Amino acid sequence: MPDPLTPAVFNILLALTDEPLHGYAIMQAAGEQSAGEFHLGPGTLYAAIPKLIETGWIRESRKRPPEDDDPRRRYYELTRDGLTALEAEVERMGQLVRLARQKIRTSH
């Protein structure tokens, strides 16, 4: 079984499931999808991006919204391998939650 994803990596991959996003939008999505429970800072994000590109889980995207006219802004998208890693982590977490619920029910 692969190693668990860090919360930062999990939230970055999850943020990119819908569409390519630039860095600030990834940080915003991480906060929104966790209902404000997780804060992804710029240092963490921009340290993770090269590693995620190197692993092949994300890539720089050529897709960008037509209203974005800032050529300096880089967009990133999830790759098939990134989606596979995210799915594996969701399954791992689901198994842990099922085990925890079972243990809690039987401990009374």
C-alpha positions as CSV (number, residue, x, y, z in Angstrom):
1,M,0.0,0.0,0.0
2,P,1.4,3.4,-0.9
3,D,2.3,5.9,1.8
4,P,-0.5,8.2,2.9
5,L,-0.7,11.6,1.2
6,T,0.1,14.7,3.2
7,P,-2.8,17.0,3.8
8,A,-1.3,19.5,1.5
9,V,-0.8,17.1,-1.4
10,F,-4.3,15.6,-0.8
11,N,-5.9,19.1,-0.9
12,I,-3.9,20.2,-4.0
13,L,-4.9,17.1,-5.9
14,L,-8.5,17.4,-4.8
15,A,-8.6,21.1,-5.8
16,L,-7.5,20.2,-9.3
17,T,-10.1,17.5,-10.0
18,D,-12.6,19.9,-11.5
19,E,-10.5,22.2,-13.7
20,P,-7.0,23.6,-14.1
21,L,-6.2,26.3,-11.5
22,H,-3.5,28.8,-10.8
23,G,-1.7,28.8,-7.4
24,Y,-3.8,31.3,-5.6
25,A,-7.0,29.5,-6.8
26,I,-5.6,26.2,-5.5
27,M,-5.1,27.8,-2.1
28,Q,-8.6,29.2,-2.1
29,A,-10.1,25.8,-3.2
30,A,-8.2,24.0,-0.4
31,G,-9.8,26.3,2.2
32,E,-13.3,26.0,0.6
33,Q,-13.3,22.2,0.2
34,S,-12.3,21.8,3.8
35,A,-14.9,24.3,5.1
36,G,-12.0,26.4,6.4
37,E,-10.4,23.6,8.4
38,F,-7.3,23.4,6.2
39,H,-5.1,26.4,5.2
40,L,-2.7,25.9,2.4
41,G,0.0,28.6,2.6
42,P,2.0,29.8,-0.4
43,G,5.2,28.3,0.8
44,T,3.7,24.9,1.2
45,L,2.0,25.1,-2.2
46,Y,4.9,26.3,-4.2
47,A,7.3,23.8,-2.5
48,A,4.8,21.0,-3.4
49,I,4.2,21.9,-7.0
50,P,7.6,21.0,-8.4
51,K,7.5,17.7,-6.5
52,L,4.0,16.9,-7.8
53,I,5.1,17.7,-11.4
54,E,8.2,15.4,-10.9
55,T,6.0,12.5,-9.7
56,G,3.7,13.1,-12.7
57,W,0.6,13.8,-10.6
58,I,0.1,17.3,-11.9
59,R,1.4,19.2,-14.9
60,E,1.4,22.8,-16.1
61,S,-1.8,23.3,-18.1
62,R,-2.1,25.2,-21.4
63,K,-5.8,25.7,-20.6
64,R,-6.7,29.0,-19.1
65,P,-10.0,30.9,-18.9
66,P,-10.4,33.5,-21.6
67,E,-10.8,36.3,-19.0
68,D,-7.4,35.6,-17.6
69,D,-5.1,38.0,-19.4
70,D,-2.1,37.7,-17.0
71,P,0.6,35.7,-19.0
72,R,2.7,35.3,-15.8
73,R,0.0,33.2,-14.1
74,R,0.6,29.4,-14.4
75,Y,-2.2,27.0,-14.3
76,Y,-1.9,23.4,-13.2
77,E,-4.0,20.3,-13.9
78,L,-4.4,16.8,-12.5
79,T,-2.9,14.0,-14.5
80,R,-4.3,10.5,-14.7
81,D,-1.6,9.3,-12.3
82,G,-2.6,12.1,-9.9
83,L,-6.2,11.0,-10.0
84,T,-5.2,7.4,-9.4
85,A,-3.1,8.6,-6.3
86,L,-6.0,10.6,-5.1
87,E,-8.5,7.7,-5.5
88,A,-6.1,5.4,-3.6
89,E,-5.9,7.9,-0.7
90,V,-9.6,8.2,-0.6
91,E,-10.0,4.5,-0.4
92,R,-7.3,4.2,2.3
93,M,-9.1,6.9,4.3
94,G,-12.4,5.2,3.8
95,Q,-11.1,1.9,5.2
96,L,-9.7,3.7,8.2
97,V,-13.1,5.5,8.8
98,R,-14.9,2.1,8.5
99,L,-12.5,0.5,11.0
100,A,-12.8,3.3,13.4
101,R,-16.6,3.3,13.3
102,Q,-16.6,-0.5,13.8
103,K,-14.3,-0.2,16.8
104,I,-16.4,2.6,18.3
105,R,-19.6,0.6,18.0
106,T,-18.1,-2.5,19.6
107,S,-16.4,-0.6,22.4
108,H,-19.7,0.2,24.2
